[in-house]
Amino acid sequence: MGIYLDYNASAPIDSRVVDVMMNVYKNNIGNADSRTHDYGEHTRIIVEHARTQVAKLLDVPSEDVFFTSGATESNNIAIQGLKEYADETGRNHIITTAIEHKAILETVKYMEKSGYSVSYVAPGCSGEIDAGQVLGLASDNTLVVSMMHVNNETGIIQPVKNVGDVLSKKEILFHVDATQSCGKLVDELQSIPYDMMSFSAHKLYGPQGIGALILRRKNYKLPPVQPVLYGGQQERGIRPGTVPVALAAGFGKACEIALEEYKKDECNNLKIQKLILDMLKQSGLNYRINGDPQKCISSTLNIRLEGISSEALMLASKKYCGISNGSACTSNSYAPSYVLSAMGLSEDEIDQSIRLSWGRNTDLEELRVNFKELLDVAGEFIF
């Protein structure tokens, strides 16, 4: 199977996280919302401990953390959950970007069909959104601005702090999708002013199937979000449904590890990035990096290998490297990447682009051997 280089789709679960989850599965039964016996109380303590671990990673109060099934659900709650507030205030304008994850783009499209107006800001060729352009669209009827922190296809870090600094002084809600940055850009995330934040556990070495929505209080009040699902009062009425105790425990452990090891992870990621770039330079292949590498997170590269079809390369080299040519949510579609298209790339340039993403478990020597094989395969397409 070769080496796994698709961490942006899903990072391998950390063995320490698995150990915590297995202990919960084996030794703890009950529903965390059952109040009549010790089984429920014990599981409630586990869930609340996990909530505290998540909160510490982001430097927020634990009561601002709401467990969901993942970033997609969190994004839907953050946007759709504002409908009642929008009706009350007359604010029906949403600002987002053309390079957001489908979990945002499809949600705001639904809001458009419901009568809301949506402004989509495109990036430059660098892959970065212009904060001034976003803020220039804000008006008295703007309900919310939603931006991702790091793009999942290019790895380009977006100027969410600049946007948040200005919006924090306005009556406009600010939502950040931190799915690709949480657990990585820890210091920056702790400093960003925002009202709502979404992310998933499985992107930071936790389990699939759980995530969080952070709702930050202002003047002791939560953002005016209402549930989009109904059934119970779990998660203080924001998200009904039984909290999966073992998944929450694993999520919490993943956040605890991230807080302890993010600087070490960053050093490792930079070494891997350097090795990949050095090998590309030595390969003799004509290549380009899509987006500004100076504004890219250390664990992602989107590379265009000129004259080589990404689909053909992925099939021919899959025994060496597990890579992708875009977001996992669109991997069944043969349509060109809408992210790269928004950056101004042609269909041919998009067809020649691959995404590499790596992390804590990526071994340098294994990478050296297997990525060399991929580059050799790529060379065969040309000569």
Secondary structure as UniProt FT lines:
FT   STRAND          3..4
FT   TURN            7..9
FT   HELIX           15..27
FT   TURN            32..33
FT   HELIX           38..58
FT   HELIX           62..64
FT   STRAND          65..68
FT   HELIX           71..80
FT   TURN            81..82
FT   HELIX           83..89
FT   STRAND          93..97
FT   TURN            98..99
FT   HELIX           102..113
FT   TURN            114..115
FT   STRAND          117..121
FT   TURN            125..126
FT   HELIX           131..136
FT   TURN            140..141
FT   STRAND          142..148
FT   TURN            152..154
FT   STRAND          156..157
FT   HELIX           160..167
FT   TURN            168..171
FT   STRAND          173..177
FT   TURN            179..184
FT   HELIX           186..191
FT   STRAND          196..200
FT   HELIX           201..204
FT   TURN            208..209
FT   STRAND          211..215
FT   TURN            219..220
FT   HELIX           234..237
FT   HELIX           245..283
FT   STRAND          287..289
FT   HELIX           293..295
FT   TURN            298..299
FT   STRAND          300..305
FT   TURN            306..307
FT   HELIX           310..316
FT   TURN            317..320
FT   STRAND          321..322
FT   HELIX           328..330
FT   TURN            331..332
FT   HELIX           338..342
FT   TURN            343..344
FT   HELIX           347..351
FT   STRAND          353..357
FT   TURN            360..361
FT   HELIX           364..380
FT   TURN            381..382
//
